[in-house]
Amino acid sequence: MSAAATTRSVMTLEAHLNLRLLNRSTRHVSLTDEGQLYLDGCREIIDQLDAMESSLVRSTRELNGTLRVSTSSSFAMTGLCSLLAAYRGFCPRVSFDITTNDEPVSLIEGGFDVGFSDDPNMPDSALISRQLKPVKQMVVASPRYLQKHGAPSSPRDLASHHLLTISNGPSKSWKFTDGSETYRIPAGSALQASSCATIRCAALADMGVAMLPTPLVEEDVAEGSLVPVLNQFEIADGMRQVSILYTSRNYLSARVRHFIDFSVNHYRAPYARSLMRVVA
């Protein structure tokens, strides 16, 4: 600043405080007692600001703190915990605060660092999305339900069955194909729910036929609690993608950026060493 600009600023400050901060003469300028107090106080504030900024910059470069994560219930029950366990094995100072949502949520309004979703129709197009893995759908029912109602041999047979479906799904019908013909079956005749976990429980309780992500029911199928049906037909649009979502590519903290890269690498090239180094 020029001397004239500095003089004007000091005079404006004195007028604002209604105090004289400087003793002035034609040869000399010195601080008044009040000016010395004001100067010392300003220096203390600047030192505190510098310390706070240094702490913030340091915290964004270190792999510690808490990651706030939003996830669908189906991914929470299948792949999420193994991913978090793998990450904590390399970054034990990072902790997680997990919120399970079966309805679309705003990462910004919810204060989340990242989200996991298998919804192909994301309402917030401003989010950055990176695909992690494909998830195949499977049609299942309990043995007791099939014993009572019979196993469908064709998608058309589902019209006489009790169907269990996701209420916020992208389609209100199930579509099958055998390579030459496509079958469209209205869904949700018996029960609709926003949660895959609820649909699974309803199927286990002999309430009807459900279409669910394969990872969610593969143990039930292996144990015989649920039985796949209509395997000879392909589910049209039956492959969904689990993606990791975040709000921006810029100004991410080290723990958020590192976790995103780790998650992508966990499914695309498991445990590559280049992503596992802890940032100093």
C-alpha distance (Angstrom), angle and dihedral (degrees) to the residues before:
residue distance angle dihedral
M1 . . .
S2 3.76 . .
A3 3.80 120.3 .
A4 3.81 90.3 -110.2
A5 3.81 92.6 51.6
T6 3.80 90.5 47.2
T7 3.80 91.2 50.7
R8 3.80 91.8 50.6
S9 3.82 91.5 48.8
V10 3.80 92.9 50.3
M11 3.83 91.6 48.0
T12 3.82 89.9 49.9
L13 3.82 89.5 50.4
E14 3.82 91.8 49.4
A15 3.80 90.3 50.5
H16 3.81 90.4 49.4
L17 3.83 92.2 50.4
N18 3.81 94.2 36.3
L19 3.83 86.5 -133.6
R20 3.78 135.5 112.1
L21 3.79 108.1 -120.9
L22 3.81 99.4 175.7
N23 3.81 134.4 45.3
R24 3.78 106.5 -142.0
S25 3.77 133.9 -164.2
T26 3.78 133.4 158.7
R27 3.82 90.1 -94.3
H28 3.76 106.7 25.7
V29 3.82 143.8 37.5
S30 3.81 122.1 -165.3
L31 3.78 137.5 168.5
T32 3.76 121.3 -98.5
D33 3.81 117.0 -136.0
E34 3.80 88.4 -99.8
G35 3.81 90.0 48.0
Q36 3.81 90.9 53.0
L37 3.82 91.1 50.7
Y38 3.80 90.7 48.5
L39 3.81 92.1 48.3
D40 3.81 93.1 49.1
G41 3.81 90.9 48.3
C42 3.82 92.2 49.6
R43 3.80 91.5 49.5
E44 3.80 90.3 52.0
I45 3.81 91.1 50.5
I46 3.82 91.5 49.0
D47 3.81 90.8 49.3
Q48 3.82 89.9 51.1
L49 3.81 90.6 48.3
D50 3.81 91.4 50.1
A51 3.81 90.5 49.6
M52 3.81 91.9 48.4
E53 3.82 92.6 49.0
S54 3.81 91.4 48.2
S55 3.80 90.0 50.3
L56 3.80 92.1 49.1
V57 3.81 93.2 48.6
R58 3.81 90.5 47.0
S59 3.82 92.4 49.2
T60 3.81 92.5 51.4
R61 3.81 90.0 54.0
E62 3.78 97.2 48.8
L63 3.80 127.3 81.0
N64 3.78 99.3 -125.2
G65 3.78 139.9 93.2
T66 3.80 131.7 62.6
L67 3.80 128.0 -48.0
R68 3.80 114.9 -151.6
V69 3.81 108.7 -146.3
S70 3.81 131.7 -172.5
T71 3.81 116.4 -161.2
S72 3.77 142.1 170.0
S73 3.81 115.0 -106.8
S74 3.80 92.9 -118.7
F75 3.81 92.8 56.6
A76 3.81 90.6 41.8
M77 3.82 88.9 57.8
T78 3.81 95.8 44.7
G79 3.80 124.4 25.4
L80 3.80 106.0 3.3
C81 3.80 100.9 79.6
S82 3.80 94.5 48.6
L83 3.82 88.8 50.8
L84 3.82 92.7 49.7
A85 3.80 92.0 45.9
A86 3.80 90.8 52.0
Y87 3.79 91.4 49.0
R88 3.80 93.9 47.3
G89 3.81 88.5 52.4
F90 3.80 88.1 66.6
C91 3.81 100.9 28.3
P92 3.84 106.5 33.9
R93 3.82 92.8 165.1
V94 3.82 91.7 66.2
S95 3.81 115.5 86.3
F96 3.81 129.7 -171.3
D97 3.79 136.0 -130.8
I98 3.83 105.8 -163.8
T99 3.80 125.3 -163.0
T100 3.82 118.6 -174.0
N101 3.79 115.3 -147.4
D102 3.79 128.1 177.1
E103 3.79 92.3 -176.8
P104 3.82 124.0 63.4
V105 3.81 112.2 -87.8
S106 3.78 134.4 -169.3
L107 3.80 110.4 -112.6
I108 3.80 90.5 -157.7
E109 3.81 97.3 48.3
G110 3.80 90.8 42.2
G111 3.79 92.7 49.8
F112 3.82 93.0 -125.0
D113 3.79 123.3 158.1
V114 3.81 94.7 -154.8
G115 3.79 139.5 -4.2
F116 3.80 136.9 -154.7
S117 3.79 120.5 -144.7
D118 3.80 140.7 164.1
D119 3.81 93.2 -169.0
P120 3.83 108.9 122.7
N121 3.82 90.8 -159.7
M122 3.79 104.5 61.9
P123 3.81 109.5 -173.2
D124 3.82 93.6 -152.5
S125 3.80 107.5 64.7
A126 3.83 90.7 179.5
L127 3.81 91.4 73.5
I128 3.78 121.4 101.8
S129 3.81 109.2 -123.3
R130 3.80 127.1 -165.6
Q131 3.77 118.5 -176.6
L132 3.79 117.2 -126.6
K133 3.79 109.0 177.4
P134 3.81 142.2 -19.7
V135 3.80 118.4 -108.9
K136 3.79 120.8 -156.5
Q137 3.79 122.2 -146.8
M138 3.81 123.7 -129.6
V139 3.81 132.2 -164.5
V140 3.80 111.5 -136.8
A141 3.80 142.8 166.3
S142 3.79 135.1 178.3
P143 3.82 120.1 -95.4
R144 3.82 91.6 -118.9
Y145 3.80 91.9 52.5
L146 3.81 91.0 50.0
Q147 3.78 91.2 46.1
K148 3.78 90.2 54.7
H149 3.82 99.6 39.1
G150 3.79 103.3 23.7
A151 3.79 128.2 -115.9
P152 3.83 115.3 -80.1
S153 3.79 113.2 -118.0
S154 3.80 94.9 -171.8
P155 3.81 133.9 27.3
R156 3.81 87.2 -113.9
D157 3.82 88.3 65.4
L158 3.82 89.0 65.0
A159 3.80 88.8 75.7
S160 3.81 88.1 76.8
H161 3.83 94.9 44.5
H162 3.78 133.8 85.0
L163 3.81 106.5 -104.4
L164 3.79 125.1 -156.6
T165 3.80 116.2 -159.0
I166 3.79 145.6 168.9
S167 3.80 108.4 -98.4
N168 3.81 95.4 -151.3
G169 3.80 94.3 45.2
P170 3.79 121.0 131.3
S171 3.80 92.5 -110.5
K172 3.79 136.0 37.1
S173 3.77 91.1 -147.9
W174 3.80 138.5 56.7
K175 3.79 116.0 -124.9
F176 3.79 125.1 -156.7
T177 3.77 133.8 176.6
D178 3.78 134.8 -166.7
G179 3.79 93.6 -167.0
S180 3.78 95.5 -92.5
E181 3.79 104.3 44.5
T182 3.80 135.3 35.2
Y183 3.79 121.0 -144.1
R184 3.82 122.0 -158.2
I185 3.82 115.4 -164.4
P186 3.85 122.8 -174.2
A187 3.80 107.3 -121.0
G188 3.78 135.5 -146.9
S189 3.79 100.9 44.4
A190 3.82 92.8 145.2
L191 3.81 108.2 22.0
Q192 3.78 140.0 -1.0
A193 3.80 124.3 -168.3
S194 3.78 136.5 166.9
S195 3.81 91.9 -133.2
C196 3.80 126.6 74.6
A197 3.80 86.8 -154.0
T198 3.81 90.3 59.8
I199 3.81 91.7 48.9
R200 3.80 90.4 50.2
C201 3.82 91.7 50.6
A202 3.81 90.2 49.3
A203 3.80 90.6 52.2
L204 3.81 91.1 48.8
A205 3.82 87.9 50.7
D206 3.84 90.2 59.4
M207 3.81 93.9 -109.7
G208 3.79 98.4 133.2
V209 3.79 150.5 -72.0
A210 3.80 118.2 -35.3
M211 3.80 136.5 -169.2
L212 3.79 108.0 -145.9
P213 3.82 140.8 159.2
T214 3.80 108.9 -80.7
P215 3.85 95.6 -128.1
L216 3.81 89.0 56.7
V217 3.82 94.9 57.1
E218 3.81 105.6 25.1
E219 3.82 92.6 99.4
D220 3.81 90.6 48.6
V221 3.80 89.2 51.2
A222 3.81 91.8 47.8
E223 3.82 90.2 51.0
G224 3.82 92.9 45.3
S225 3.80 94.3 -117.7
L226 3.80 88.9 120.2
V227 3.80 129.3 27.1
P228 3.83 125.9 -150.2
V229 3.80 114.4 -122.9
L230 3.80 133.1 -167.4
N231 3.80 91.7 20.3
Q232 3.79 90.1 154.5
F233 3.82 89.1 67.0
E234 3.78 125.8 71.3
I235 3.80 117.7 -129.2
A236 3.81 106.4 -124.9
D237 3.81 110.1 -130.5
G238 3.78 85.3 3.5
M239 3.79 95.7 139.4
R240 3.79 114.9 86.4
Q241 3.79 130.1 -179.1
V242 3.79 125.9 -129.6
S243 3.81 106.8 -143.0
I244 3.77 135.9 -175.7
L245 3.81 113.1 -130.6
Y246 3.79 131.8 -159.3
T247 3.77 136.0 164.5
S248 3.81 105.8 -120.2
R249 3.79 144.2 5.0
N250 3.81 91.5 -139.9
Y251 3.80 132.6 78.9
L252 3.80 96.3 6.2
S253 3.78 117.0 162.4
A254 3.80 117.0 -114.5
R255 3.81 93.1 -107.3
V256 3.82 93.4 51.3
R257 3.81 94.7 45.8
H258 3.80 92.6 43.6
F259 3.82 92.7 48.8
I260 3.82 91.7 49.4
D261 3.81 91.7 50.5
F262 3.79 91.1 44.3
S263 3.82 92.0 50.9
V264 3.80 92.8 50.4
N265 3.79 91.3 45.9
H266 3.82 91.8 45.8
Y267 3.80 89.9 67.0
R268 3.80 101.8 28.6
A269 3.83 100.6 41.6
P270 3.80 109.5 -0.1
Y271 3.76 118.5 -130.8
A272 3.82 100.2 -12.0
R273 3.78 107.3 -175.4
S274 3.78 95.2 -133.5
L275 3.80 91.2 68.4
M276 3.76 96.1 43.4
R277 3.79 98.8 64.0
V278 3.78 111.5 112.9
V279 3.78 112.2 -122.4
A280 3.79 110.0 -120.5
